[in-house]
Amino acid sequence: MIRNIIRGIITLIFGGIGFYAGFILLRFDLLPFLSGQLSPIWISSIIALIFAVIGFLIAPKCIDGFLVLVRWMDTRLTKIPTHDLMGGAIGIIIGLIIASLLSNTISQIPFLGPVLSILISLSLGYLGLILGVKRKEDILGFFNILPRLRGEKGEKSKEPKAELLHEQLSNSNYKILDTSVIIDGRIADIVKTGFVEGVLLIPGFVLEELRHIADSSDLLKRNRGRRGLDILNHISKETVIKVEIYEQDFEDIAEVDSKLVRLGQVLGAPILTNDYNLNKVAELQGVKVLNINELANAVKPVVLPGEEMVVQVMKEGKEAGQGVAYLDDGTMIVVDTGRRYMGQHLTVLVTSVLQTAAGRMIFAKPKGVVGKKPMDLSSTDEVNLLG
């Protein structure tokens, strides 16, 4: 039914084009052999009928071709990042506005005016599309500035809350992943729990860095890079959260960390990382950071001075006589005078807890040995060990 209606519309359009073409031909006396035999109305009607028949015959092909074009555009547009589409649309609108202003004057030129107007509209529209896609960061960054300006104005009028809330909501969708947090792998488990909302944004330069690491000649680096790529595939396929690839690069910046900070500034989005240095640099430049290590430290069981625990001394500490043990979650325990209990399970008493951005460190002293007795080191044996 719909195809028949569209076919009728195409037929009418072709008929109208034929009638107008007949009028133009008669006006410029291009049909002298018919002018003396038929009236102008009959000549235009015959030409309109011929065009209508042509339109009726080619309408199915036109409809099929249009549907193929729509499917092709839909396939291509779904692969284009949202920011590219927004930048291109804004560029086309600006280009057509400028073309419209110029066309009002150029269209007055005899004969060539209408043709030049069409060419200018097409040229400026295409130019706006290209510039909008290439400069989308600057365009979208300009629109991100507007809520802040409105917020400052509202602050002067003592009504800033609505504008600030709008800014927070508009910038709360994306979470930018850096290379370290992808390789670490814990982000996949965090996403499964549902504590992370919005869209995980993976920059193209981060993927490129992962690819270089995965192709490294060093076995350890190669395994880390491949693990990162596996984690990304796992997140994109087996989790409900949306994952997007951000293709745009910052060619004027060489370091990946600096590119991540710039992207966070442009989008107003936080960076998911466990890189201590990136954490500090981003905070200095006003970019919010979600540190996986800080999250892990926050959910660790609280240990208070005076508590007892059983640990196994694994290695020597930095200071003389110290031993180092680890909890199941990787927390390091520095045992005072624990060096002599190397390899043994020991009951220790917590003396203090040091919390840093890099992790948690527990200081303890021995209370008793579980199982074996401590080694009785003579002065000669101690000299031999130290030597």
C-alpha positions in Angstrom: 0.0 0.0 0.0 2.7 2.4 1.0 4.7 1.6 -2.1 1.7 2.3 -4.3 1.2 5.7 -2.6 4.9 6.6 -3.1 4.7 5.4 -6.7 1.7 7.7 -7.3 3.6 10.6 -5.7 6.6 10.0 -8.0 4.3 9.9 -11.0 2.7 13.2 -10.1 6.1 14.8 -9.5 7.4 13.6 -12.9 4.1 14.9 -14.5 4.6 18.3 -12.9 8.2 18.4 -14.1 7.0 17.5 -17.7 4.4 20.2 -17.6 6.9 22.8 -16.5 9.4 21.6 -19.1 6.8 22.0 -21.8 6.1 25.5 -20.7 9.8 26.4 -20.8 10.2 24.8 -24.3 7.2 26.8 -25.7 8.5 30.0 -24.1 11.8 29.8 -25.8 10.1 28.5 -29.0 12.1 25.2 -29.0 9.1 23.2 -30.5 8.3 25.1 -33.7 6.9 22.0 -35.4 4.2 21.7 -32.8 3.5 25.3 -32.0 1.4 25.9 -35.1 -0.6 22.6 -34.8 -1.6 22.4 -31.1 -2.3 24.9 -28.4 0.3 25.5 -25.6 -1.9 23.8 -23.0 -2.2 20.6 -25.1 1.5 20.6 -25.8 2.4 21.0 -22.1 -0.2 18.3 -21.1 1.2 15.8 -23.6 4.8 16.4 -22.3 3.5 16.1 -18.8 1.8 12.8 -19.7 5.0 11.4 -21.2 7.0 12.4 -18.1 4.3 10.9 -15.8 4.5 7.5 -17.7 8.3 7.6 -17.4 7.9 8.3 -13.7 5.4 5.6 -13.2 7.7 3.0 -14.9 10.9 4.0 -13.0 9.2 4.5 -9.6 9.9 0.9 -8.4 13.6 1.3 -9.2 13.6 4.7 -7.5 12.0 3.2 -4.3 14.3 0.2 -4.2 17.3 2.5 -4.7 16.2 4.8 -2.0 15.7 2.0 0.5 19.2 0.6 -0.3 20.6 4.1 0.3 18.8 4.4 3.6 20.1 1.0 4.8 23.7 1.9 3.7 23.5 5.2 5.6 22.0 3.5 8.6 24.9 1.0 8.7 27.5 3.7 8.3 26.0 6.1 10.7 25.7 3.5 13.5 29.5 3.0 13.3 30.3 6.8 13.5 30.8 8.1 17.1 28.1 10.3 18.5 30.5 13.2 18.8 31.4 13.0 15.1 27.7 13.2 14.2 27.0 16.1 16.5 30.1 18.0 15.2 29.2 17.3 11.6 25.5 18.4 12.1 26.5 21.6 13.7 29.0 22.3 10.9 26.4 21.7 8.2 23.9 24.0 9.9 26.5 26.8 10.2 27.6 26.3 6.6 24.0 26.4 5.2 23.3 29.6 7.2 26.3 31.3 5.7 25.3 30.0 2.2 21.7 31.4 2.7 23.1 34.8 3.5 25.3 34.8 0.4 22.6 33.4 -1.9 20.2 36.3 -1.3 22.7 38.5 -3.2 24.0 36.0 -5.7 20.6 34.8 -6.8 19.9 38.2 -8.4 22.5 37.6 -11.1 20.8 36.8 -14.4 21.0 33.2 -15.6 23.9 32.1 -13.4 22.4 33.3 -10.1 20.3 30.2 -9.2 23.0 27.8 -10.3 25.7 29.7 -8.2 23.4 29.7 -5.2 23.0 25.9 -5.4 26.7 25.4 -5.8 27.5 27.7 -2.9 25.0 25.9 -0.6 26.5 22.5 -1.5 30.1 23.7 -1.1 29.6 25.5 2.2 27.5 22.6 3.6 30.2 20.1 2.7 32.9 22.4 4.1 30.9 22.8 7.3 30.5 19.0 7.6 34.3 18.4 7.2 35.3 21.2 9.7 32.6 20.1 12.1 33.9 16.6 12.3 37.6 17.6 12.5 37.0 20.3 15.1 34.3 18.6 17.1 36.3 18.8 20.3 36.5 22.6 20.1 32.8 22.9 19.1 31.5 20.6 21.9 34.0 22.2 24.3 32.4 25.5 23.6 29.0 24.2 24.4 30.3 22.7 27.6 31.5 26.1 28.6 28.1 27.6 28.3 26.6 25.9 31.4 29.6 27.1 33.5 29.0 30.7 32.3 25.4 30.4 33.2 26.4 28.9 36.5 28.7 31.9 37.3 25.9 34.3 36.3 23.5 32.5 38.5 25.9 32.6 41.4 25.9 36.4 41.2 22.1 36.3 41.4 22.3 33.8 44.3 20.5 31.1 42.2 23.4 28.8 41.0 22.0 25.4 42.0 19.9 24.6 38.9 22.7 25.5 36.5 25.3 23.5 38.4 23.1 20.5 38.6 22.5 20.7 34.8 26.3 20.8 34.3 26.8 17.8 36.6 24.1 15.8 34.8 25.4 16.6 31.3 28.9 15.5 32.2 28.1 12.3 34.2 27.6 9.9 31.3 31.1 8.9 30.2 33.8 7.1 32.2 37.2 7.2 30.3 39.3 4.1 30.7 43.1 4.3 30.7 45.6 1.6 29.7 46.6 0.6 33.3 43.0 0.0 34.4 42.3 -2.1 31.3 45.4 -4.3 31.8 44.7 -4.6 35.6 41.4 -6.4 34.8 39.5 -5.6 38.0 37.3 -3.1 36.1 35.4 -6.1 34.5 34.4 -7.4 37.9 33.4 -3.9 39.1 31.2 -3.4 36.0 29.5 -6.7 36.7 28.5 -5.6 40.2 26.6 -2.6 38.7 28.4 0.0 40.7 29.6 1.7 37.5 26.9 3.5 35.5 26.9 5.4 32.2 29.1 4.7 29.2 32.7 3.3 29.3 34.6 5.4 26.8 37.8 3.8 25.3 40.0 6.3 23.4 41.5 5.1 20.2 45.0 6.1 21.3 44.6 3.8 24.3 43.7 0.9 22.0 46.7 1.8 19.9 49.0 1.6 23.0 47.5 -1.7 24.0 48.1 -3.0 20.5 51.8 -1.9 20.7 52.1 -3.6 24.1 50.5 -6.8 22.8 53.0 -6.8 19.8 56.0 -6.3 22.1 59.0 -8.6 21.8 59.1 -8.7 25.6 57.1 -11.7 26.8 55.7 -10.0 30.0 54.6 -6.9 28.1 53.1 -9.0 25.3 51.0 -11.0 27.8 49.9 -7.8 29.6 48.8 -6.3 26.3 46.8 -9.4 25.3 45.2 -9.6 28.7 44.1 -6.0 28.3 42.5 -6.7 24.9 40.8 -9.8 26.3 39.4 -7.7 29.2 37.9 -5.2 26.7 36.3 -8.0 24.7 34.9 -9.4 27.9 33.4 -6.1 29.0 31.9 -5.2 25.6 30.3 -8.7 25.1 29.3 -10.0 28.6 28.3 -6.9 30.5 25.2 -4.7 30.3 27.0 -1.4 30.4 27.5 0.4 27.1 31.1 0.6 25.7 32.1 3.2 23.0 35.3 3.8 21.1 36.4 7.4 20.9 38.3 7.6 17.6 39.5 11.2 17.7 43.1 11.8 18.6 45.0 14.8 19.9 47.9 14.9 17.4 49.5 17.9 19.1 50.1 15.8 22.3 52.6 12.9 22.4 52.0 11.3 25.8 48.9 9.1 26.3 48.4 10.3 29.8 48.3 13.9 28.6 45.8 13.0 25.9 43.6 11.3 28.5 43.6 14.5 30.7 42.8 16.6 27.6 39.9 14.3 26.7 38.6 14.5 30.3 38.7 18.3 30.0 36.9 18.3 26.7 34.1 15.9 27.7 34.0 16.9 31.3 34.2 13.2 32.1 36.1 11.3 34.9 39.1 9.0 34.2 39.1 5.4 35.5 42.7 4.5 36.4 45.0 2.9 38.9 48.0 5.0 37.8 49.2 7.1 40.8 51.0 9.7 38.6 48.1 10.1 36.2 45.8 10.5 39.3 47.9 13.4 40.6 48.3 15.1 37.2 44.6 14.9 36.4 43.6 16.3 39.8 46.0 19.3 39.3 44.3 20.1 36.0 40.8 19.8 37.4 39.8 16.4 35.9 38.0 14.0 38.2 39.7 10.6 38.7 38.1 7.3 39.8 41.1 5.3 41.2 40.5 1.6 41.3 43.2 1.2 44.0 41.4 3.7 46.2 38.1 1.7 45.7 39.9 -1.5 46.6 41.4 0.1 49.8 37.9 1.5 50.7 36.3 -2.0 50.7 39.2 -3.7 52.6 38.4 -4.8 56.1 39.2 -2.2 58.7 42.2 -3.1 60.8 42.7 -1.3 64.1 45.8 -1.0 66.3 45.7 -3.7 69.0 44.2 -6.4 66.8 45.8 -9.8 66.4 46.3 -11.7 63.1 48.2 -14.7 61.9 50.6 -14.1 59.0 53.5 -15.8 57.3 56.7 -13.8 57.1 57.8 -13.9 53.4 60.9 -11.7 53.1 63.1 -9.2 54.7 62.1 -5.6 55.2 64.0 -2.4 54.3 65.0 -1.7 57.8 67.3 -3.9 59.9 65.5 -6.9 61.5 62.2 -6.2 59.8 60.1 -8.9 58.1 57.4 -8.5 55.5 54.1 -10.5 55.3 51.0 -10.1 53.1 47.3 -10.5 53.6 45.2 -12.3 51.1 44.2 -9.0 49.4 47.8 -8.1 48.9 48.1 -5.6 51.9 51.7 -5.5 53.1 52.4 -6.0 56.8 55.8 -4.9 58.2 56.7 -7.0 61.2 59.1 -5.4 63.6 62.0 -7.9 64.4 60.2 -10.3 62.1 63.3 -11.2 60.1 64.2 -14.1 62.3 60.7 -15.7 61.6 61.3 -16.0 57.8 59.0 -18.6 56.3 57.1 -19.2 59.6 53.5 -18.5 60.5 53.4 -15.9 63.3 50.8 -14.2 65.5 51.3 -10.5 65.3 49.8 -7.5 67.1 48.9 -4.5 65.0 50.7 -1.3 66.2 49.7 1.2 63.5 48.1 1.4 60.0 49.3 3.8 57.3 46.8 4.6 54.5 48.1 6.1 51.2 46.8 6.6 47.7 49.1 3.7 46.6 47.7 1.3 49.2 47.5 0.4 52.8 50.4 -0.6 55.0 50.1 -2.3 58.4 52.9 -2.2 61.0 52.9 -5.0 63.6 55.1 -6.7 66.2 55.4 -10.4 67.0 53.2 -11.9 69.7 53.8 -15.6 69.2 54.9 -18.2 66.7 52.3 -20.7 65.4 53.8 -24.1 65.0 57.6 -23.8 64.9 59.7 -21.9 67.4 61.7 -18.9 66.2 65.2 -19.6 65.1 67.9 -19.1 67.7 70.5 -17.1 65.9 73.9 -16.9 67.5 76.1 -14.0 66.9 78.2 -16.0 64.4 75.1 -17.1 62.5 73.8 -13.5 62.4 77.1 -12.3 61.0 77.0 -15.0 58.3 73.4 -14.1 57.3 74.3 -10.4 57.1 77.4 -11.2 55.1 
